[in-house]
Amino acid sequence: MNTTRPTTTRAVHLASRPHGAPTEDNFRIEEVGLPNLSDGQILVANDVMSVDPYMRGRMDDVESYVPPFQIGKPLDGGAVGTVIESRSEKIPEGSHVVHQLGWREHAVLGADDAHIIDTGIAPASAYLSVLGMTGLTAYAGLTRAAEMKAGDVVFVSGAAGAVGSMVGQVARLLGASRVIGSAGTDAKVARLRDLGFDAAFNYHDGSVTDLLGRAAPDGIDVYFDNVGGDHLEAAIDHLNNDGRVAMCGAISQYNSVEPPSAPRNLALAIGKRLTLRGFVLAKYAEETRPEFQQRMAGWLSADEIHWDETFRDGLDAAPKAFIDMLEGANTGKMLVRL
Ligand code: NDP
């Protein structure tokens, strides 16, 4: 056994449930023991952890497609790290792995719950963004939920974020005739133009439906919805006949304590024969992962996809990183180096 092996680690616990936007008081960092390994287990020193919008839903005591976090218990989520002790032949010491026990500096887990990653293709953190859940969500949402076809005009909201920035670039690579994105700052809008979006707007600059109308004079065929509310209403206004919406997220509502005031125009979906399809990645993950991995590896090696990361440092910074991500502080994926 590694003689420098730690016997305790620090983990972020849920201290209380938020009402509206979370605050740092909702989190507490605690020292916890690291048990000796049983056969088949590994000890991982986490290098980078992910903070994601879906974790906001898990802070509420509401059953959903993922169970709620428990008060007084550690949070969890995606992380990448280095194996520092192993009792599994599958995952030797020194391996880099991705797994689901983030929000802590070290994790003990079964070897079947971790996957070795190839850091020759991209740095480990990429397995929490472009090569991980967010890249796959973009790919599966476009190709399956939205049934995107070459020639479609595609609009994506939250376009400078982790999923959204992938959606715009993948849509272009899949043959979209025009790619439009919305984001919350002028700097993000400028970045979208660098990433190859044909049009982009700052949704604070006016009514979303007016801004989208100007960016999409011939309407849109696909809307990849990360935001909900007024963005969804605007998309329904501008969708062409037989248009499709991949309902991926509704981040404008996650911290809200009021019911949404939009969309008010759902009845337009009838005459336009629209399809609005909600999806969670789990529905498509297994079926899309092999083709996604193959195509994304090709796009990365040809330098056709770019991904941004916004880093915060240290476990103590993780709660604020999460809170700030919900408010738009990130460009690309919000990550915490541990
Ligand atoms: P992002 O990296 O996009 O970060 C969240 C972004 O949301 C912020 O940067 C901010 O950008 C934007 N935002 C916050 N509040 C608002 C608002 N009121 N109106 C418009 N934009 C807002 O996160 P992800 O890429 O990880 O996730 C994007 C969406 O995808 C989320 O809704 C998430 O829940 C969903 N998702 C769904 C999955 C599924 O399986 N269905 C899987 C993964 C993610 P800005 O500065 O532009 O406002």
Boltz pocket constraint, residues with backbone or C-beta under 6 A from the ligand:
constraints:
  - pocket:
      binder: B
      contacts: [[A, 51], [A, 52], [A, 53], [A, 54], [A, 133], [A, 134], [A, 137], [A, 158], [A, 159], [A, 160], [A, 161], [A, 162], [A, 163], [A, 164], [A, 182], [A, 183], [A, 184], [A, 185], [A, 188], [A, 225], [A, 226], [A, 227], [A, 247], [A, 248], [A, 249], [A, 250], [A, 251], [A, 252], [A, 253], [A, 279], [A, 280], [A, 281], [A, 282], [A, 324], [A, 325], [A, 326], [A, 327], [A, 328], [A, 329], [A, 330], [A, 331], [A, 332], [A, 333], [A, 334]]
      max_distance: 6.0
